Amino acid sequence: MTAIPFDAIGFDLDGTLLDTFRDLGSAVNHALALGGFAEVSVESSKDLIGGGAKIMLARAIDAQGGVDADTFRRLYKAMLAYYEGHNAVHTAPYPGVRESLEELAAQGIRMAVVTNKFEAFARSVLTQLGLIDMFETVIGGDSMGKGPDGQYLAKPHPAPVLAAREALGGGRFVFIGDSSYDVRSAKAAEVPVIAAAYGYCDAPPHELGADAVIDSFGDLIAALNALGRSA
């Protein structure tokens, strides 16, 4: 077994570790129906994932004319409440995730999840899928608090990635994600980043600006070794 040339790894959740779009799409449609909007294709919800649930719902509503702020808050709360009770109905790890995480853990690699999903939801899903114990910390979109502008310090802000690296003891750290939010956050934190081309990429994977691209999670360990050698 080749030693992985990194000490710690941060992972995005949706579209990187877990295929979550069906449950997220169902939650969006629940809120849309309450607001009198037409439901969207659950398949199309892949295109809305990345910036977190709030942005996901806002894009779906704006595409149908939008609503006032008070109505949006009501529908957003309804979406979150629905997702809280239905967040692991169809959600599953991508092929190769369990095996690769176990191999990384066996080599002593410290791991964290950094997601724009609220931390409680991320922990809930990972617990239901039996993956929570693989990670030393889970940093959600609300974990870092809010900045001076009143917005959560979530990706693409570097704070979540920097917090994950610190929680994992520093050292040689790399981040894995599937969207421009992930790549921008990692670049701002000045850590190498690998793009997951199989995920919910909001741009062509090879145009995201990542240091490497993988077509499946099973390719991760080989990519880590190659990236470590090139560094």
C-alpha positions in Angstrom: 0.0 0.0 0.0 1.5 3.4 -1.1 1.6 6.0 1.7 -0.8 8.9 0.9 1.3 12.1 0.7 -1.2 14.1 2.7 -1.9 14.3 6.5 -5.5 15.4 6.3 -8.3 15.7 3.8 -11.5 17.8 3.8 -14.5 16.6 1.8 -17.5 18.4 0.5 -20.7 16.4 1.1 -23.4 16.8 -1.6 -22.1 15.7 -5.0 -18.7 14.6 -3.5 -19.3 12.0 -0.8 -23.1 11.6 -1.2 -25.6 11.6 -4.0 -28.3 13.7 -2.3 -30.2 15.4 -5.1 -33.4 13.3 -4.9 -34.0 14.2 -1.2 -33.0 17.8 -1.8 -35.2 18.0 -4.8 -38.2 16.6 -2.9 -37.7 19.3 -0.2 -37.6 22.0 -2.8 -40.7 20.7 -4.4 -42.5 20.6 -1.1 -41.8 24.3 -0.6 -42.7 25.2 -4.1 -46.1 23.4 -3.8 -46.8 25.3 -0.6 -46.1 28.5 -2.4 -48.4 27.7 -5.3 -45.5 27.2 -7.7 -45.0 24.4 -10.2 -42.7 21.6 -9.0 -39.4 21.2 -10.8 -38.0 18.0 -12.1 -36.1 16.3 -9.3 -33.4 15.5 -11.8 -33.0 19.2 -12.6 -32.3 19.9 -8.9 -28.7 18.8 -9.6 -28.2 22.1 -11.3 -29.3 24.0 -8.2 -27.0 22.4 -5.6 -23.8 24.0 -4.5 -24.4 27.2 -2.6 -26.7 25.6 0.0 -30.4 25.1 0.5 -31.3 28.7 0.6 -29.7 29.5 -2.8 -31.2 26.3 -4.2 -34.7 27.3 -3.3 -34.2 30.9 -4.3 -33.1 29.9 -7.8 -36.1 27.6 -8.2 -38.5 30.3 -7.1 -36.9 33.1 -9.1 -37.2 31.0 -12.2 -41.0 31.2 -11.7 -41.3 34.9 -11.0 -40.0 35.2 -7.4 -41.8 36.1 -4.1 -41.5 38.8 -1.5 -39.0 38.4 1.4 -41.5 37.3 4.0 -43.0 34.6 1.8 -39.6 33.3 0.9 -38.7 33.0 4.5 -41.9 31.0 5.2 -41.2 28.7 2.3 -37.5 28.3 3.2 -38.4 27.3 6.7 -41.0 24.8 5.4 -38.3 23.3 3.1 -35.9 22.9 6.0 -38.5 21.3 8.2 -39.4 18.8 5.4 -35.7 18.0 4.7 -35.1 17.5 8.4 -37.5 14.5 8.4 -36.6 13.2 4.9 -32.9 13.7 4.4 -31.8 10.1 3.9 -34.7 8.6 2.0 -32.9 8.3 -1.3 -29.5 9.7 -0.4 -26.5 7.3 -0.6 -22.7 7.3 -0.8 -21.2 7.3 -4.3 -19.6 4.1 -5.4 -16.2 3.6 -3.8 -16.8 6.1 -0.9 -16.9 3.6 1.9 -13.9 1.5 0.7 -11.8 4.6 0.0 -12.5 6.2 3.3 -11.6 3.0 5.1 -8.3 2.8 3.2 -7.5 6.4 4.0 -8.4 5.9 7.7 -6.2 2.7 7.8 -3.3 4.9 6.7 -3.9 7.4 9.5 -5.3 10.1 7.3 -7.4 12.6 9.4 -10.7 13.6 7.6 -13.3 16.2 7.9 -16.5 17.2 6.0 -16.9 20.8 5.0 -20.4 21.5 3.5 -22.8 24.4 2.9 -25.5 22.2 4.3 -26.5 23.1 7.9 -24.2 21.2 10.3 -27.1 19.4 12.0 -28.4 18.1 8.7 -25.0 17.0 7.6 -24.4 15.1 10.8 -27.9 13.6 10.6 -27.4 12.2 7.1 -23.9 10.9 7.8 -25.1 9.2 11.0 -28.0 7.5 9.2 -25.6 6.2 6.5 -23.1 5.0 9.1 -20.3 7.3 8.0 -20.2 9.9 10.8 -17.4 8.1 12.6 -15.0 8.4 9.7 -14.7 12.2 10.2 -13.1 14.0 13.1 -15.2 17.1 12.5 -18.2 18.2 10.4 -18.3 21.9 9.4 -21.6 23.0 8.0 -22.8 26.2 6.3 -23.8 27.6 9.7 -20.9 26.4 11.8 -18.6 29.4 11.4 -21.3 32.0 12.3 -22.0 35.1 10.3 -19.8 37.8 9.0 -20.2 41.6 9.2 -22.7 41.4 6.3 -25.0 39.1 8.2 -24.3 36.2 5.9 -22.9 32.8 7.1 -19.2 32.3 6.5 -19.7 29.4 4.2 -18.0 28.3 1.0 -16.7 30.0 -1.1 -15.4 31.9 1.9 -12.1 30.3 3.0 -13.0 30.2 6.7 -14.7 26.7 6.7 -11.7 25.1 4.9 -9.2 26.8 7.2 -11.2 25.6 10.2 -11.2 22.1 9.0 -7.4 22.1 8.4 -6.8 23.5 11.9 -9.2 20.9 13.5 -7.3 18.1 11.7 -3.9 19.3 13.0 -2.7 21.3 10.1 0.1 19.6 8.0 -0.4 18.6 4.4 -4.0 19.2 3.7 -6.1 18.8 0.5 -9.7 19.5 -0.2 -12.2 17.5 -2.4 -15.3 19.1 -3.9 -17.5 19.2 -7.0 -18.4 22.9 -7.4 -16.9 26.3 -8.0 -17.8 27.1 -4.3 -15.4 24.3 -3.3 -12.6 25.3 -5.5 -12.9 29.0 -4.7 -12.9 28.2 -1.0 -9.9 26.0 -1.2 -8.0 28.4 -3.4 -8.7 31.3 -1.0 -7.5 29.1 1.8 -4.4 28.3 -0.3 -4.8 24.5 -0.1 -4.7 22.1 -3.1 -8.1 21.0 -4.4 -9.4 18.1 -6.4 -12.6 18.4 -8.4 -15.2 15.5 -8.4 -16.3 15.4 -12.0 -19.1 12.9 -11.2 -20.8 15.3 -8.9 -23.1 18.3 -9.4 -20.5 20.5 -11.1 -21.8 24.0 -11.8 -19.2 24.4 -14.6 -17.3 21.9 -16.7 -15.1 20.0 -14.2 -11.8 20.8 -16.0 -12.7 24.5 -16.0 -13.3 24.8 -12.3 -9.6 25.6 -11.7 -8.9 22.6 -9.5 -5.4 21.1 -9.2 -6.7 17.7 -10.3 -10.0 16.1 -11.5 -11.4 12.6 -10.7 -14.1 10.9 -12.6 -15.1 8.6 -9.7 -14.5 8.5 -6.0 -12.5 5.3 -6.6 -10.0 7.4 -8.4 -9.3 9.6 -5.4 -6.3 7.7 -3.8 -4.5 7.6 -7.1 -5.1 11.3 -7.6 -3.9 12.1 -4.2 -0.7 10.2 -4.8 -0.2 12.0 -8.2 -0.9 15.4 -6.7 1.4 14.8 -3.8 4.2 13.8 -6.2 3.7 16.9 -8.4 3.7 19.2 -5.3 
